[in-house]
């Protein structure tokens, strides 16, 4: 069951785009891990394209919405 949930989260993450380069954050390699071991809590390890990314808050909210 958790594997199916993880797959759905990844599918949703592929709909989250970095607005500066128009590539989804999953295929861009910004998502390092999707941990579903403690459901219903999900832990996503990620980074941004830049430490000073102007869209950081929006991207983080989109990641939260994708879970």
C-alpha positions in Angstrom: 0.0 0.0 0.0 2.7 2.5 0.9 4.4 1.8 -2.5 1.2 2.8 -4.3 1.0 6.0 -2.2 4.6 6.8 -3.0 3.9 6.3 -6.7 0.9 8.6 -6.5 3.0 11.3 -4.8 5.7 11.0 -7.4 3.0 11.4 -10.1 1.8 14.5 -8.4 5.3 15.9 -7.9 5.8 15.6 -11.7 3.1 18.3 -11.9 5.1 20.7 -9.8 7.3 22.9 -12.0 10.1 25.3 -11.3 8.6 28.4 -13.0 12.0 29.8 -14.0 12.9 26.8 -16.2 9.6 25.1 -16.8 10.7 21.6 -15.9 9.0 19.5 -13.2 11.0 19.2 -10.0 11.0 15.4 -9.9 12.5 15.0 -13.4 14.9 17.9 -12.7 16.3 15.8 -9.8 15.3 18.2 -7.0 13.5 15.4 -5.1 16.0 13.2 -3.3 13.6 10.9 -1.4 9.9 10.3 -0.7 9.6 8.4 2.6 6.3 6.8 3.3 7.4 4.5 6.1 5.4 6.4 8.7 2.1 6.9 7.0 0.0 9.0 7.2 3.1 11.2 7.6 5.2 11.5 4.4 8.7 13.0 4.5 10.0 14.5 1.2 13.7 15.4 1.0 14.3 18.0 -1.7 16.4 20.9 -2.7 15.9 24.0 -4.9 17.7 25.1 -8.0 19.2 28.0 -6.1 19.5 29.0 -2.5 18.1 32.4 -3.5 15.3 30.9 -5.7 12.6 33.6 -5.8 9.9 31.0 -6.2 11.0 28.9 -3.2 8.0 29.5 -1.1 5.6 28.6 -3.9 7.5 25.5 -4.8 7.6 24.3 -1.2 3.8 24.8 -0.9 3.3 22.9 -4.2 5.4 20.0 -2.8 3.2 20.0 0.3 0.1 20.0 -1.8 1.4 17.1 -3.9 1.5 14.7 -0.9 
